[in-house]
Amino acid sequence: MAFLESQVTVVGGGMVGAALALMLGRGGVKVLLLDGQVPAAAFGDVADTRVSAISEGSRQILAGLKAWPHIQRKGPYQAMSVWEKDCFGKLDFSAEDVKAEVLGHIVENRQIQLALWQELGQCPAVTLKAPAKLTGLEQGQERLMLTLDNGDLVATGLLVGADGANSLVRTLADLPLIFHDYGHHALVATVATELPHEGCARQVFRPQGPLAFLPLWQPNQCSIVWSTVPSEADALMALAPEAFSQRLRLAFDNRLGALTLLSDVQRLPLTARYARDFVKPRIALVGDAAHSIHPLAGQGVNLGLADALALAEQLLDALGADKDLGDLKVLAPYGRARKAQALKMLAAMGSLKTLFGNGNPLIKLMRNAGLAGVGSVPVMKRLFIEEARGVAVQEQLVKVRDKHQIFSP
Ligand SMILES: Cc1cc2nc3c(=O)[nH]c(=O)nc-3n(C[C@H](O)[C@H](O)[C@H](O)COP(=O)(O)OP(=O)(O)OC[C@H]3O[C@@H](n4cnc5c(N)ncnc54)[C@H](O)[C@@H]3O)c2cc1C
């Protein structure tokens, strides 16, 4: 049993927690980063089923942290195509429309995590302990005492929960959770496509839910996210691979020709969640520990990386002013700003899901009219262009870069 001390302890070394630890460590904060699991270092030829659409804003964060060049496999996409099954409505746009080279990149989550861990190895202010799980928390005025599964004790001035959607930090800290079942399960898998994806991210809205084909680094492979009602998910999971691929081809309006499953199909129930408060004295939540949203606009980890940037800015400002990093006055502005952003995104996902999930013929007619006039539906335009590019994060990154020397140019 060991006794450890740190200024800040981050629980969860996933994409968000690892990025936050690196920002803080580069800014001179003594950080202990814990993760219950060590990600496997080896990759097969076929992509992992868990991938993310990384916005340009998030790419710039990862590049500033010097992690982006370590990522070997990334699928840039220059176009997006969104349409509705059995309707005229469609929305197509390209990077050229916004005078950019790409709209984003599809990257395996594990590639991002490992790239960040590689950089953490070069950052002496951060101690990474894995596997090491948080199991208990005792709250004091001046500091918190944490218990780990190996019996170690940690005294810390601030505890950050970056431990995902089922956050133990959130539970131990008694931060109430507000949640809503989307009534969707996501089926994720890697597929080979007869026709090349040509760097286009495609999504069809079916009455049962959206189905996305995300272009991987190989020209004929995509990662799919098939969101559907639980009864259809049951039926699809029971199919043999060939029958599943046939159903997938039909559901996808045959846009990329014949399809072959290259991986197992993984099933994930989808729930909208957010913590009522993202902070309390000596505790803060980031990433999925604070909020989780429907993957239809591919924004979960982009929101989480923006949380990490905002919290790092707040804490490094406080460090410069010699303030207590666990003080609620230091943490509160972060909590307010990021909760407002998460709620905005949760509301947008809710209205999109309702707009597309409604079988009422009148609403269907209105959708047809609205979508046919590309750009005339403000929520669509904002979500699929501005948010996908991460414009707000790019602006915040410039601000933080000017104040704190934690990012390379
Ligand atoms: C089907 C699907 C598709 C998605 N697609 C996209 C997309 O295209 N773009 C996008 O931006 N987002 C997407 N998301 C969302 C994205 O995957 C999440 O937002 C992101 O993974 C959250 O990262 P995180 O670091 O906050 O949490 P996690 O990735 O969940 O990491 C949490 C970490 O904490 C560790 N941990 C947990 N408990 C403990 C403990 N007690 N002690 C120590 N360590 C602990 C875990 O081992 C893990 O490493 C998608 C989500 C789903 C479900």
The ligand as an ORCA input file, in Angstrom:
! r2SCAN-3c Opt
* xyz 0 1
  C     -22.040      4.448    -31.011
  C     -21.310      5.702    -30.617
  C     -20.711      6.464    -31.615
  C     -20.038      7.652    -31.284
  N     -19.488      8.413    -32.270
  C     -18.896      9.585    -31.951
  C     -18.347     10.442    -32.957
  O     -18.390     10.136    -34.154
  N     -17.762     11.609    -32.571
  C     -17.718     11.983    -31.272
  O     -17.213     13.078    -30.968
  N     -18.211     11.199    -30.295
  C     -18.801     10.019    -30.599
  N     -19.314      9.231    -29.614
  C     -19.151      9.633    -28.228
  C     -17.750      9.281    -27.702
  O     -17.473      7.903    -27.923
  C     -17.655      9.606    -26.218
  O     -18.117     10.919    -26.021
  C     -16.222      9.484    -25.717
  O     -15.746      8.165    -25.835
  C     -16.134      9.901    -24.254
  O     -14.792      9.910    -23.860
  P     -14.414     10.004    -22.320
  O     -12.922     10.056    -22.285
  O     -15.199     11.084    -21.663
  O     -14.959      8.653    -21.677
  P     -14.544      7.128    -21.970
  O     -14.076      6.963    -23.369
  O     -15.706      6.312    -21.530
  O     -13.297      6.878    -20.992
  C     -13.471      6.688    -19.624
  C     -12.194      6.067    -19.048
  O     -12.325      5.997    -17.628
  C     -11.836      4.745    -17.163
  N     -12.513      4.473    -15.885
  C     -13.841      4.266    -15.690
  N     -14.098      4.078    -14.372
  C     -12.905      4.175    -13.719
  C     -12.501      4.055    -12.343
  N     -13.377      3.841    -11.348
  N     -11.185      4.210    -12.035
  C     -10.266      4.437    -13.018
  N     -10.604      4.547    -14.336
  C     -11.895      4.414    -14.679
  C     -12.156      3.775    -18.294
  O     -11.291      2.653    -18.265
  C     -11.945      4.648    -19.535
  O     -10.623      4.573    -20.037
  C     -19.977      8.056    -29.920
  C     -20.569      7.280    -28.925
  C     -21.239      6.116    -29.264
  C     -21.904      5.300    -28.168
*
